[in-house]
Amino acid sequence: MKLIPLGERIVLRPVEGKERTKSGIYLPKSSEGKKEGEVVEIGTLKDGSLIPLKRGDKVLYGGYSSEEFELNGDKLLIVEYKDILAKVAE
C-alpha cells in the first residue's frame, strides 16, 4: 500500500533520538522539543508545485499537530509542511 499525502503535508518515519547524553545522563521524553524523521512521501504546495524535499531526506520537525499511525508494520507520521524546521545535511 502506498500513501499519497494531500496538500501541504509530508509523511515521515520518526527517527528515535538519543536517550542518554555522552556522559550517561538519561534524557526525559519531555526534553524532546525538536524531533527527527525521514521523509517517506511528499504532498504539494498550494500552487501545485512539489515541496522541496525528496524521499529519504532527514528533517527536523516541531509542533504538536502530527498524526501518528501504523502502516505495514511501520510507525509513520503525517506532519504539515510548515512544521518542518530544517533538513539535516550529512
C-alpha positions as CSV (number, residue, x, y, z in Angstrom):
1,M,0.0,0.0,0.0
2,K,1.3,3.5,-0.8
3,L,0.3,6.8,0.9
4,I,0.0,10.0,-1.0
5,P,-0.4,13.0,1.4
6,L,-2.9,15.6,0.3
7,G,-2.0,19.3,0.3
8,E,1.0,20.7,2.2
9,R,1.6,17.5,4.2
10,I,4.6,15.1,4.5
11,V,4.7,11.5,5.6
12,L,7.6,10.8,8.0
13,R,9.2,7.8,9.6
14,P,10.3,9.0,13.0
15,V,13.9,8.5,13.9
16,E,14.5,7.7,17.6
17,G,16.5,10.3,19.4
18,K,19.2,9.8,21.9
19,E,18.0,8.6,25.3
20,R,21.3,9.5,27.0
21,T,24.0,12.1,26.7
22,K,27.7,11.3,26.1
23,S,28.2,11.4,29.9
24,G,25.5,8.9,30.6
25,I,22.7,11.2,31.8
26,Y,19.2,10.0,30.8
27,L,17.1,12.5,28.9
28,P,13.4,12.7,29.6
29,K,10.8,12.5,26.8
30,S,9.7,16.0,27.7
31,S,13.1,17.4,26.6
32,E,12.4,16.5,23.0
33,G,11.3,19.9,21.6
34,K,12.5,19.1,18.1
35,K,12.2,15.7,16.6
36,E,13.9,14.0,13.7
37,G,12.3,12.0,10.9
38,E,12.9,10.5,7.4
39,V,10.7,11.6,4.5
40,V,8.6,8.8,3.1
41,E,6.1,10.7,0.9
42,I,5.6,14.3,-0.1
43,G,2.5,16.4,-0.9
44,T,2.2,19.5,-2.9
45,L,2.3,23.2,-2.2
46,K,-0.8,25.4,-2.7
47,D,0.4,26.5,-6.1
48,G,0.6,22.8,-7.2
49,S,4.4,22.6,-7.1
50,L,6.3,19.9,-5.2
51,I,7.5,20.5,-1.7
52,P,11.3,21.0,-2.0
53,L,12.2,17.7,-0.3
54,K,12.8,14.1,-1.5
55,R,12.2,10.7,-0.2
56,G,14.9,9.6,2.3
57,D,15.8,13.2,3.4
58,K,16.3,13.6,7.1
59,V,14.4,16.5,8.6
60,L,13.8,18.1,12.0
61,Y,10.2,18.9,12.8
62,G,8.4,20.6,15.6
63,G,4.8,21.3,16.6
64,Y,2.2,19.2,18.2
65,S,-0.2,18.6,15.3
66,S,1.3,15.4,13.8
67,E,-0.9,12.4,13.2
68,E,0.6,9.0,14.2
69,F,-0.5,5.8,12.5
70,E,0.9,2.4,11.6
71,L,1.1,1.1,8.0
72,N,2.5,-2.3,7.1
73,G,4.2,-2.6,10.5
74,D,5.9,0.9,10.2
75,K,5.2,3.7,12.6
76,L,4.6,6.8,10.5
77,L,3.6,10.4,11.0
78,I,1.8,13.0,8.8
79,V,3.0,16.5,9.5
80,E,2.2,19.9,8.0
81,Y,5.0,21.3,5.7
82,K,5.1,24.4,8.0
83,D,6.2,22.2,10.9
84,I,9.4,21.1,9.1
85,L,12.2,23.2,10.7
86,A,15.3,22.0,8.8
87,K,16.8,19.4,6.5
88,V,19.6,17.5,8.1
89,A,22.7,17.5,5.9
90,E,25.5,15.0,6.5
